[in-house]
């Protein structure tokens, strides 16, 4: 007896779930060659973004620290007037 392709049924039908798992854990994610021009450009942009985020964090920290000292000054003057 000869089977045609219409008669053939896979034993296991995994579906898209294993592919999703593999992609989630990084096995099938594309990686840039660090020695290629696009890889070097990606590394440069990553470094620049890191510098930019650090600069923003420093500005926010300064603003927060100066705001705390301003709040302390205001509270000090309020407490002083209540005495």
C-alpha positions, 0 to 999 in steps of 0.5 A: 500500500502506497501513501500519498501526501494527503494520507500523511499526518504528522505524529506531533503537531507542536504549532507555534508555541515552541517557536515562541519559546525559542524566540523568547529565550533568544535562540532565533533572534538575529544578532549583528556581527560586531565587526561589521559596519552595522554592528559597529554603528549599533554599538556606537548608538547603544553607547550614546543612548547610555550616555544620554540616559545617564545625563538625564538621570543626573539632571533629574537627581540634581532637580530632586536634590535642589527641590528637597533643599527648597522644601526644607528651607520652606518648612524651616521658615514655616516652623520658625514663624510658628515658634 
